[in-house]
């Protein structure tokens, strides 16, 4: 669905920003992690610093500031990419998923790569889940975010007032109004019987640490060579993904959950929908999001977020 088509399908009262009764948060200290990246295979270092209330989450790369916002999201194969003024930050979804779920509303994410002139950089993949980020956030802790004048700020959340859907062939994502966040996700791999059809449903932000964060990215063994020829997963290994063969099943068991692939899709969706955050607000809409076959349309959440973003802009005009 293109942006203009999504815009034409919207109604002006689709969302409303409401107070949550809680204050914006930031980190209580600095996080620094270094690791290998999935697609480029290079090493990058991420430092996450506390930020003022109202600043939201934003990246700093090559002295350029790139907000973690749908306004700067770019469709790209097998990952979410932020782009501004020719500078790109790839594979941001696991980090943003952890920050959204753990309630870090304001932070500066400084990212560095060995080549100081490279216009592109990628967030490290670690074990393919969000566990490294969750553990780092818990270790440093959170604190109340204050603005530059020493004042706190209440966190807002986007409430969905009417159902919204985007689709492509038999892949779809639907959002229904709900008093709390919930995600129901389905995947279907008929040619890979070990995975097959899976469904998982969760109060995602409440259950995140135990039910979602440790779910690792996955791939189909028979598709690996094709992806590498396309310049992807140069840093992929059995240590940062679970790999399933159509004929042999899982090549690096055990899984953390029997439905780990489906749970990982939920992790990605949280990261993508976090891009709706504005000025330290909650990004994920107060809605029940139902997703099916996102493996056929990996950035379906991006399109749903684009629709929400266009509506928000229309309301501000």
Buried (B, 14 or more C-beta within 10 A) or exposed (E): BEEEEBBEBBEEEBBBBEEBEEBBBBBEEBBEBEBBBBBBBBBBBBBBBBBBBBBBBBBBBBEEEBBBBBEBBBEBEBBBBBBBEEBBBBBBBBBBBBBBBBBBBBBBBBBBBEEEEBEBBBBBBBBBBBBBBBBBBEEBEBEEBBBEEEEEBEBBBBBBBEEBBBBBEEBBBBBBBBEEBBBBBBBBBEEBEEBEEBEBBBBBBEBBBEBBBBBBBBBBBEEBEEBEEEEBBBBBBEEBBBBBBBEEEBEEEEBBBEBBBBBBBBBBBBBBBBBBBBBBBBBBBBBBBBBBBBBEBBBBBBBBBBBBBBBBEEBEE
